[in-house]
Amino acid sequence: MIGAIVVHAVYQSYDYAHTRCRANVALTAQHVGRVTEQSVRVVKGISAWLLVNPDANFAANRDLMALSPVMNIDPKETHAIAIIEDDGKAWLLDNKYAGVSFDVSKRPYFAAAQALKLQEIGFGPRSENINTGQETIAVFFKMLFRGNPIVISTAFSTSSIASFFSKTISHGGSSIELINRTRSDIFVVNGEQTTPQIFQRRSDLLNMQRDLYVDGSLSLSTFTTVGCLQDVDGTPFRVLATVGLYEALYTSGPFILVIIGLIIFAIVSTVFSNRRISKLVFDLRAEHQALTFTRDALTESAVEAERANQAKSEFLATMSHELRTPLNAILGFSEILSKQHLGPPGAGKYREYAKDISNSGEHLLDLVNDLLDLSAIEAGKTPINKENLGVKNIIENCCDIVYETIQSKKIGTHIAPIDDDLIVFADPRAIKQIFLNLLWNAVKFTEDGGSVSISAEYVEQYTEFNISDTGIGIPEDQLSTITDPFNRIGNDPHVADNGWGLGLSIANSLIDLHGGIMKISSDVNLGTTITVKIPRQRQTV
């Protein structure tokens, strides 16, 4: 019986070592993937700017010099950005070195940059940055500029990767390596020195076929070591992690010592108590449950990270569409005007195109203003200076602003009688923006000939506003997320009338700053009612 318990404990230690090894290799591969993805985004962003500005002098262009630090999201991880010409002449995108070239033809990474095909991403060997003295890995993107091949380059620090590795492995007996798939270079090593046995296991792992991987990773074990290997998607890198089984026995809990103590006690006393055996089994099960919980927590963390990455991708896709649409209109109509496609100035179409340019510019400015407002609110930089304001005056001013749209759509407005002494304790600019955003939404999503109703009154300790419309309504499955940024009814980014989905988000954030409440009820094709409650001013005695 005791022998079975010992075997079970050793098995648990193996299972724990495998779990930790897979967790280490998954977390570090995800981190390396994020760093390389950021570097690739930097070089592709500079490439996109050059394509839009084919006449720019990248050696000293002020706009490009200003764009470079903006694109370099994390200077601690991503180093200087440069453009390398075919003859080895390089230009740093830095105001300090504007107009000054450097010869990099003798640098170890130049051959890798030259070997790239057009529109191909590449990674250089590990090399020392001559300005900072840090070990870095270069990232390249090759393109044509004015008919000549150039390489846009940046680099990320191997020391920052090593620092992350050291935080991942908190115990001795473990190691993490960042290697390339050609097996000719080890970029980063952190942890225990590689013993001959571990080195042999690394060779075994590297020689395994890709189709033997499980969930993107591969693991092998010996009597003393567990090793795990995982590719970093989209890069030539692999992450190799090892965990020593002796360390696993030590860090997996004190239950092994309990087992040894029980064995000694059993030999000395020759008493094998069923109660003590049950206690031992209970401890083993508890340890197993703890390990299972740790594994599930790591899995949930990976899922949450993927969701965050998806949200980021959706945000960038939406922003790209919203910004590109008015910019394309401005560029297109400007080209028609500048090249006089319709003849000399004075043609009637020119005035129409000039108006379209103005409308597109206003649309773009409104989007930028809304984004700045939302960013300021979320950053806590929007000052709220509350005072007592007349509700009737606020409603009348907002109705005057949307009057022309109401008239053009022949929408009936019904404003319930409001007492002249009805007040709201709020910031003047914020409460006007809240009510105006909600009123605009009601008018915008109400079809011609519909109606919008407005009322306001005191309800308990709140000043309550109600705005109802007979519009298209909101589907039930969208009500919980309708106040998220860029969340639009129908979620169709190509329907211009839907706006860009920031109005409700800004209104909801401003209401939160006032300690208020917003409630939305809606039926598809019947209409929507939005209720806003703003706390009244507390009376002081």
C-alpha positions as semicolon CSV with decimal commas, in nm:
position;residue;x (nm);y (nm);z (nm)
1;M;0,000;0,000;0,000
2;I;0,275;0,242;0,099
3;G;0,466;0,151;-0,217
4;A;0,161;0,241;-0,426
5;I;0,139;0,578;-0,249
6;V;0,506;0,653;-0,323
7;V;0,459;0,561;-0,690
8;H;0,154;0,784;-0,707
9;A;0,348;1,073;-0,551
10;V;0,630;1,038;-0,805
11;Y;0,374;1,026;-1,085
12;Q;0,221;1,348;-0,951
13;S;0,566;1,511;-0,954
14;Y;0,614;1,412;-1,318
15;D;0,271;1,554;-1,401
16;Y;0,353;1,877;-1,215
17;A;0,687;1,911;-1,397
18;H;0,518;1,864;-1,736
19;T;0,250;2,121;-1,646
20;R;0,508;2,379;-1,538
21;C;0,726;2,313;-1,840
22;R;0,433;2,363;-2,082
23;A;0,323;2,676;-1,895
24;N;0,677;2,823;-1,909
25;V;0,721;2,756;-2,280
26;A;0,369;2,885;-2,367
27;L;0,406;3,211;-2,173
28;T;0,753;3,288;-2,309
29;A;0,654;3,201;-2,668
30;Q;0,355;3,436;-2,634
31;H;0,583;3,715;-2,505
32;V;0,837;3,669;-2,786
33;G;0,550;3,665;-3,036
34;R;0,420;3,995;-2,898
35;V;0,764;4,161;-2,917
36;T;0,828;4,041;-3,274
37;E;0,474;4,135;-3,382
38;Q;0,530;4,486;-3,245
39;S;0,859;4,516;-3,435
40;V;0,697;4,392;-3,758
41;R;0,416;4,645;-3,710
42;V;0,675;4,922;-3,677
43;V;0,859;4,845;-4,004
44;K;0,534;4,789;-4,196
45;G;0,395;5,117;-4,060
46;I;0,700;5,306;-4,192
47;S;0,659;5,123;-4,526
48;A;0,294;5,231;-4,549
49;W;0,395;5,593;-4,487
50;L;0,658;5,578;-4,764
51;L;0,403;5,434;-5,009
52;V;0,167;5,723;-4,938
53;N;0,454;5,975;-4,964
54;P;0,661;5,858;-5,263
55;D;0,829;6,198;-5,307
56;A;0,950;6,224;-4,947
57;N;1,320;6,247;-4,865
58;F;1,343;5,984;-4,596
59;A;1,692;6,098;-4,502
60;A;1,562;6,418;-4,337
61;N;1,180;6,435;-4,369
62;R;1,036;6,607;-4,061
63;D;0,705;6,420;-4,074
64;L;0,883;6,084;-4,097
65;M;1,116;6,179;-3,811
66;A;0,811;6,269;-3,602
67;L;0,632;5,946;-3,700
68;S;0,923;5,724;-3,597
69;P;0,896;5,772;-3,216
70;V;0,517;5,738;-3,240
71;M;0,545;5,406;-3,423
72;N;0,807;5,285;-3,172
73;I;0,547;5,190;-2,909
74;D;0,792;5,057;-2,647
75;P;1,146;5,205;-2,680
76;K;1,267;4,976;-2,400
77;E;1,206;4,673;-2,621
78;T;1,222;4,809;-2,977
79;H;1,532;5,008;-3,070
80;A;1,613;5,264;-3,339
81;I;1,434;5,252;-3,675
82;A;1,647;5,287;-3,991
83;I;1,620;5,269;-4,370
84;I;1,901;5,075;-4,543
85;E;1,974;5,131;-4,912
86;D;2,103;4,858;-5,144
87;D;2,465;4,978;-5,122
88;G;2,473;4,953;-4,740
89;K;2,407;5,320;-4,671
90;A;2,170;5,352;-4,372
91;W;1,966;5,648;-4,244
92;L;1,842;5,657;-3,884
93;L;1,487;5,797;-3,847
94;D;1,595;6,024;-3,562
95;N;1,603;6,405;-3,555
96;K;1,947;6,384;-3,390
97;Y;2,093;6,205;-3,696
98;A;1,871;6,356;-3,969
99;G;2,061;6,379;-4,298
100;V;2,358;6,173;-4,168
101;S;2,417;5,831;-4,325
102;F;2,595;5,528;-4,180
103;D;2,770;5,245;-4,362
104;V;2,630;4,912;-4,240
105;S;2,759;4,696;-4,525
106;K;3,009;4,532;-4,286
107;R;2,757;4,470;-4,008
108;P;2,667;4,103;-3,949
109;Y;2,297;4,158;-4,025
110;F;2,347;4,329;-4,366
111;A;2,372;4,000;-4,557
112;A;2,041;3,884;-4,409
113;A;1,877;4,211;-4,510
114;Q;2,012;4,190;-4,866
115;A;1,890;3,832;-4,908
116;L;1,526;3,926;-4,849
117;K;1,270;3,919;-5,129
118;L;1,046;4,220;-5,189
119;Q;0,758;4,251;-4,938
120;E;0,925;3,990;-4,715
121;I;0,982;4,012;-4,338
122;G;1,318;3,885;-4,212
123;F;1,512;3,857;-3,890
124;G;1,885;3,914;-3,855
125;P;2,137;3,735;-3,632
126;R;2,204;3,851;-3,279
127;S;2,438;4,150;-3,282
128;E;2,555;4,431;-3,056
129;N;2,395;4,776;-3,097
130;I;2,687;5,018;-3,136
131;N;2,491;5,306;-2,978
132;T;2,357;5,129;-2,666
133;G;2,592;4,834;-2,633
134;Q;2,295;4,601;-2,595
135;E;2,253;4,268;-2,769
136;T;1,969;4,297;-3,022
137;I;1,791;4,099;-3,294
138;A;1,718;4,296;-3,612
139;V;1,381;4,288;-3,791
140;F;1,366;4,376;-4,164
141;F;1,104;4,454;-4,430
142;K;1,210;4,495;-4,795
143;M;1,018;4,717;-5,041
144;L;1,059;4,923;-5,356
145;F;1,085;5,301;-5,314
146;R;1,114;5,510;-5,631
147;G;1,206;5,193;-5,817
148;N;1,497;5,104;-5,585
149;P;1,496;4,830;-5,321
150;I;1,530;4,950;-4,963
151;V;1,511;4,770;-4,629
152;I;1,330;4,917;-4,330
153;S;1,482;4,785;-4,009
154;T;1,435;4,795;-3,634
155;A;1,555;4,569;-3,353
156;F;1,441;4,434;-3,019
157;S;1,656;4,377;-2,714
158;T;1,759;4,026;-2,613
159;S;1,817;4,151;-2,257
160;S;1,447;4,241;-2,220
161;I;1,359;3,891;-2,344
162;A;1,603;3,741;-2,092
163;S;1,453;3,956;-1,815
164;F;1,107;3,820;-1,894
165;F;1,248;3,466;-1,894
166;S;1,400;3,517;-1,548
167;K;1,060;3,623;-1,413
168;T;0,896;3,318;-1,570
169;I;1,130;3,066;-1,407
170;S;1,142;3,150;-1,038
171;H;1,322;2,837;-0,917
172;G;1,656;2,670;-0,977
173;G;1,680;2,363;-1,194
174;S;1,486;2,527;-1,479
175;S;1,601;2,695;-1,799
176;I;1,454;2,873;-2,103
177;E;1,628;2,923;-2,438
178;L;1,530;3,124;-2,745
179;I;1,676;2,954;-3,051
180;N;1,631;2,977;-3,427
181;R;1,503;2,697;-3,643
182;T;1,835;2,654;-3,826
183;R;1,980;2,543;-3,488
184;S;2,295;2,746;-3,557
185;D;2,240;3,019;-3,298
186;I;2,106;3,045;-2,943
187;F;1,973;3,401;-2,902
188;V;1,883;3,407;-2,532
189;V;1,962;3,165;-2,249
190;N;1,830;3,204;-1,896
191;G;1,848;2,970;-1,597
192;E;2,069;2,672;-1,518
193;Q;2,378;2,603;-1,725
194;T;2,300;2,346;-1,994
195;T;2,433;2,010;-1,871
196;P;2,533;1,738;-2,120
197;Q;2,212;1,549;-2,040
198;I;1,990;1,857;-2,092
199;F;2,181;1,938;-2,411
200;Q;2,113;1,586;-2,540
201;R;1,741;1,627;-2,459
202;R;1,744;1,960;-2,647
203;S;1,889;1,783;-2,949
204;D;1,620;1,515;-2,918
205;L;1,346;1,778;-2,905
206;L;1,483;1,971;-3,201
207;N;1,501;1,654;-3,410
208;M;1,139;1,556;-3,344
209;Q;0,896;1,587;-3,634
210;R;0,653;1,879;-3,637
211;D;0,351;1,647;-3,669
212;L;0,422;1,508;-3,320
213;Y;0,349;1,844;-3,155
214;V;0,043;1,864;-2,929
215;D;-0,136;2,202;-2,899
216;G;0,163;2,374;-3,059
217;S;0,423;2,233;-2,819
218;L;0,632;1,918;-2,773
219;S;0,770;1,762;-2,455
220;L;1,011;1,484;-2,364
221;S;1,137;1,366;-2,025
222;T;1,419;1,168;-1,868
223;F;1,456;1,046;-1,513
224;T;1,583;1,390;-1,405
225;T;1,460;1,644;-1,665
226;V;1,146;1,745;-1,854
227;G;1,190;1,951;-2,173
228;C;0,928;2,138;-2,382
229;L;0,964;2,301;-2,725
230;Q;0,726;2,545;-2,898
231;D;0,749;2,742;-3,222
232;V;0,680;3,117;-3,216
233;D;0,427;3,160;-3,498
234;G;0,527;3,391;-3,781
235;T;0,896;3,395;-3,678
236;P;1,202;3,171;-3,718
237;F;1,221;3,132;-3,341
238;R;1,155;2,847;-3,103
239;V;1,138;2,847;-2,726
240;L;1,290;2,554;-2,534
241;A;1,214;2,516;-2,162
242;T;1,346;2,254;-1,920
243;V;1,234;2,170;-1,566
244;G;1,437;1,947;-1,333
245;L;1,237;1,668;-1,170
246;Y;1,428;1,707;-0,844
247;E;1,314;2,069;-0,836
248;A;0,959;1,953;-0,918
249;L;0,971;1,715;-0,622
250;Y;1,086;2,001;-0,402
251;T;0,838;2,269;-0,522
252;S;0,530;2,050;-0,570
253;G;0,457;2,054;-0,196
254;P;0,557;1,890;0,131
255;F;0,355;1,576;0,070
256;I;0,668;1,375;-0,030
257;L;0,817;1,447;0,314
258;V;0,491;1,337;0,472
259;I;0,513;1,009;0,279
260;I;0,870;0,947;0,396
261;G;0,773;1,026;0,753
262;L;0,481;0,787;0,734
263;I;0,705;0,510;0,600
264;I;0,955;0,555;0,883
265;F;0,680;0,571;1,139
266;A;0,521;0,256;0,997
267;I;0,850;0,064;1,011
268;V;0,918;0,168;1,370
269;S;0,568;0,126;1,508
270;T;0,446;-0,149;1,268
271;V;0,107;0,013;1,291
272;F;-0,064;0,095;0,964
273;S;-0,360;0,305;1,056
274;N;-0,642;0,330;0,805
275;R;-0,705;0,682;0,927
276;R;-0,349;0,788;0,846
277;I;-0,366;0,625;0,504
278;S;-0,693;0,809;0,436
279;K;-0,526;1,135;0,541
280;L;-0,241;1,068;0,303
281;V;-0,481;0,997;0,015
282;F;-0,668;1,316;0,098
283;D;-0,344;1,517;0,085
284;L;-0,252;1,362;-0,248
285;R;-0,593;1,445;-0,394
286;A;-0,570;1,802;-0,264
287;E;-0,230;1,843;-0,428
288;H;-0,367;1,701;-0,751
289;Q;-0,659;1,945;-0,737
290;A;-0,417;2,234;-0,676
291;L;-0,212;2,136;-0,981
292;T;-0,529;2,102;-1,188
293;F;-0,642;2,447;-1,073
294;T;-0,304;2,595;-1,171
295;R;-0,328;2,437;-1,516
296;D;-0,685;2,565;-1,564
297;A;-0,581;2,914;-1,449
298;L;-0,298;2,920;-1,705
299;T;-0,539;2,806;-1,976
300;E;-0,789;3,079;-1,880
301;S;-0,508;3,340;-1,887
302;A;-0,416;3,233;-2,240
303;V;-0,783;3,259;-2,348
304;E;-0,813;3,606;-2,195
305;A;-0,494;3,716;-2,372
306;E;-0,637;3,592;-2,703
307;R;-0,961;3,782;-2,639
308;A;-0,764;4,100;-2,565
309;N;-0,566;4,052;-2,887
310;Q;-0,890;4,000;-3,082
311;A;-1,040;4,317;-2,929
312;K;-0,727;4,509;-3,029
313;S;-0,748;4,374;-3,386
314;E;-1,118;4,468;-3,411
315;F;-1,042;4,818;-3,279
316;L;-0,760;4,870;-3,533
317;A;-0,977;4,735;-3,818
318;T;-1,264;4,970;-3,726
319;M;-1,030;5,267;-3,686
320;S;-0,863;5,193;-4,020
321;H;-1,201;5,191;-4,197
322;E;-1,334;5,505;-4,023
323;L;-1,017;5,705;-4,094
324;R;-0,959;5,569;-4,445
325;T;-1,306;5,651;-4,580
326;P;-1,293;6,034;-4,537
327;L;-0,922;6,045;-4,620
328;N;-0,978;5,861;-4,950
329;A;-1,255;6,108;-5,037
330;I;-1,033;6,406;-4,955
331;L;-0,740;6,267;-5,158
332;G;-0,958;6,168;-5,454
333;F;-1,145;6,497;-5,489
334;S;-0,825;6,696;-5,424
335;E;-0,653;6,510;-5,711
336;I;-0,945;6,595;-5,946
337;L;-0,919;6,963;-5,848
338;S;-0,539;6,983;-5,865
339;K;-0,511;6,806;-6,203
340;Q;-0,816;6,992;-6,346
341;H;-0,975;6,676;-6,486
342;L;-1,295;6,872;-6,559
343;G;-1,119;7,168;-6,721
344;P;-0,997;7,500;-6,582
345;P;-1,124;7,632;-6,245
346;G;-1,481;7,757;-6,252
347;A;-1,659;7,437;-6,349
348;G;-1,966;7,375;-6,139
349;K;-1,847;7,027;-6,038
350;Y;-1,541;7,181;-5,870
351;R;-1,761;7,357;-5,614
352;E;-1,943;7,032;-5,549
353;Y;-1,613;6,846;-5,498
354;A;-1,480;7,123;-5,273
355;K;-1,793;7,083;-5,060
356;D;-1,734;6,705;-5,048
357;I;-1,377;6,766;-4,930
358;S;-1,506;6,999;-4,658
359;N;-1,769;6,746;-4,547
360;S;-1,511;6,465;-4,535
361;G;-1,276;6,685;-4,333
362;E;-1,553;6,770;-4,086
363;H;-1,642;6,401;-4,058
364;L;-1,278;6,315;-3,985
365;L;-1,249;6,600;-3,731
366;D;-1,565;6,483;-3,551
367;L;-1,423;6,130;-3,527
368;V;-1,089;6,256;-3,390
369;N;-1,268;6,483;-3,139
370;D;-1,483;6,193;-3,017
371;L;-1,176;5,969;-2,984
372;L;-0,994;6,239;-2,786
373;D;-1,299;6,289;-2,562
374;L;-1,327;5,915;-2,497
375;S;-0,951;5,880;-2,431
376;A;-0,955;6,177;-2,190
377;I;-1,251;6,029;-1,999
378;E;-1,092;5,683;-1,971
379;A;-0,760;5,839;-1,864
380;G;-0,937;6,038;-1,588
381;K;-0,833;6,371;-1,740
382;T;-1,184;6,511;-1,797
383;P;-1,256;6,770;-1,523
384;I;-1,610;6,760;-1,383
385;N;-1,719;7,087;-1,222
386;K;-2,075;7,036;-1,103
387;E;-2,327;7,315;-1,054
388;N;-2,705;7,353;-1,049
389;L;-2,835;7,387;-1,406
390;G;-3,184;7,445;-1,543
391;V;-3,308;7,128;-1,713
392;K;-3,559;7,308;-1,935
393;N;-3,290;7,533;-2,084
394;I;-3,060;7,231;-2,156
395;I;-3,335;7,043;-2,342
396;E;-3,437;7,349;-2,547
397;N;-3,076;7,422;-2,651
398;C;-3,015;7,062;-2,762
399;C;-3,345;7,051;-2,954
400;D;-3,245;7,372;-3,138
401;I;-2,918;7,207;-3,251
402;V;-3,094;6,908;-3,412
403;Y;-3,395;7,116;-3,534
404;E;-3,299;7,109;-3,903
405;T;-3,253;6,731;-3,903
406;I;-3,588;6,684;-3,726
407;Q;-3,761;6,904;-3,982
408;S;-3,597;6,737;-4,282
409;K;-3,707;6,392;-4,160
410;K;-4,054;6,522;-4,057
411;I;-4,010;6,375;-3,710
412;G;-4,263;6,473;-3,447
413;T;-4,119;6,586;-3,112
414;H;-4,315;6,559;-2,789
415;I;-4,167;6,735;-2,485
416;A;-4,355;6,677;-2,162
417;P;-4,413;6,990;-1,948
418;I;-4,102;7,068;-1,747
419;D;-4,103;7,287;-1,435
420;D;-3,890;7,599;-1,460
421;D;-3,729;7,517;-1,122
422;L;-3,629;7,161;-1,224
423;I;-3,249;7,148;-1,195
424;V;-2,971;6,897;-1,246
425;F;-2,645;6,899;-1,048
426;A;-2,388;6,842;-1,324
427;D;-2,100;6,978;-1,530
428;P;-2,250;7,216;-1,795
429;R;-2,049;7,088;-2,091
430;A;-2,077;6,722;-1,993
431;I;-2,454;6,718;-1,933
432;K;-2,513;6,896;-2,264
433;Q;-2,294;6,641;-2,447
434;I;-2,477;6,352;-2,277
435;F;-2,824;6,478;-2,373
436;L;-2,717;6,586;-2,724
437;N;-2,555;6,247;-2,802
438;L;-2,867;6,061;-2,689
439;L;-3,098;6,297;-2,879
440;W;-2,887;6,265;-3,197
441;N;-2,909;5,887;-3,173
442;A;-3,286;5,898;-3,129
443;V;-3,330;6,125;-3,434
444;K;-3,074;5,939;-3,647
445;F;-3,229;5,595;-3,598
446;T;-3,589;5,712;-3,631
447;E;-3,730;5,679;-3,982
448;D;-3,899;5,968;-4,164
449;G;-4,235;6,054;-4,013
450;G;-4,155;5,893;-3,675
451;S;-4,155;6,062;-3,336
452;V;-3,922;6,140;-3,044
453;S;-4,048;6,202;-2,689
454;I;-3,861;6,381;-2,409
455;S;-3,942;6,414;-2,039
456;A;-3,760;6,510;-1,718
457;E;-3,854;6,503;-1,349
458;Y;-3,728;6,434;-0,999
459;V;-3,734;6,063;-0,903
460;E;-3,625;6,002;-0,543
461;Q;-3,266;6,132;-0,509
462;Y;-3,214;6,167;-0,887
463;T;-3,292;6,405;-1,169
464;E;-3,425;6,172;-1,437
465;F;-3,429;6,222;-1,817
466;N;-3,624;6,001;-2,058
467;I;-3,573;6,002;-2,436
468;S;-3,795;5,769;-2,640
469;D;-3,814;5,716;-3,016
470;T;-4,009;5,505;-3,265
471;G;-3,695;5,406;-3,453
472;I;-3,544;5,077;-3,567
473;G;-3,467;4,955;-3,214
474;I;-3,174;4,753;-3,082
475;P;-3,155;4,371;-3,103
476;E;-3,169;4,208;-2,761
477;D;-2,830;4,037;-2,805
478;Q;-2,663;4,379;-2,855
479;L;-2,809;4,558;-2,552
480;S;-2,532;4,441;-2,316
481;T;-2,252;4,573;-2,544
482;I;-2,422;4,869;-2,717
483;T;-2,227;5,120;-2,500
484;D;-1,888;4,969;-2,595
485;P;-1,673;5,191;-2,824
486;F;-1,734;5,131;-3,198
487;N;-2,035;4,909;-3,126
488;R;-2,304;4,998;-3,378
489;I;-2,655;4,871;-3,436
490;G;-2,626;4,591;-3,690
491;N;-2,244;4,615;-3,656
492;D;-2,207;4,693;-4,026
493;P;-1,904;4,924;-4,071
494;H;-2,006;5,001;-4,431
495;V;-2,339;5,165;-4,342
496;A;-2,261;5,535;-4,313
497;D;-2,582;5,626;-4,127
498;N;-2,471;5,411;-3,835
499;G;-2,195;5,660;-3,741
500;W;-1,884;5,525;-3,576
501;G;-2,037;5,399;-3,252
502;L;-1,884;5,641;-3,001
503;G;-2,186;5,854;-2,902
504;L;-2,339;5,612;-2,650
505;S;-1,995;5,514;-2,516
506;I;-1,902;5,879;-2,444
507;A;-2,244;5,951;-2,291
508;N;-2,223;5,643;-2,067
509;S;-1,869;5,733;-1,951
510;L;-1,973;6,092;-1,865
511;I;-2,278;5,961;-1,675
512;D;-2,046;5,734;-1,475
513;L;-1,827;6,035;-1,388
514;H;-2,139;6,199;-1,237
515;G;-2,220;5,884;-1,037
516;G;-2,530;5,841;-1,252
517;I;-2,711;5,552;-1,417
518;M;-2,813;5,487;-1,779
519;K;-3,077;5,225;-1,862
520;I;-3,167;5,118;-2,218
521;S;-3,481;4,929;-2,315
522;S;-3,564;4,856;-2,679
523;D;-3,771;4,647;-2,920
524;V;-3,667;4,591;-3,281
525;N;-3,879;4,797;-3,526
526;L;-4,072;4,953;-3,235
527;G;-3,824;5,194;-3,083
528;T;-3,588;5,263;-2,793
529;T;-3,619;5,435;-2,455
530;I;-3,309;5,562;-2,271
531;T;-3,337;5,668;-1,908
532;V;-3,060;5,874;-1,747
533;K;-3,046;5,935;-1,371
534;I;-2,810;6,203;-1,230
535;P;-2,778;6,228;-0,848
536;R;-2,919;6,546;-0,699
537;Q;-2,702;6,778;-0,489
538;R;-2,684;6,673;-0,128
539;Q;-2,829;6,927;0,114
540;T;-2,586;7,042;0,382
541;V;-2,706;7,130;0,732
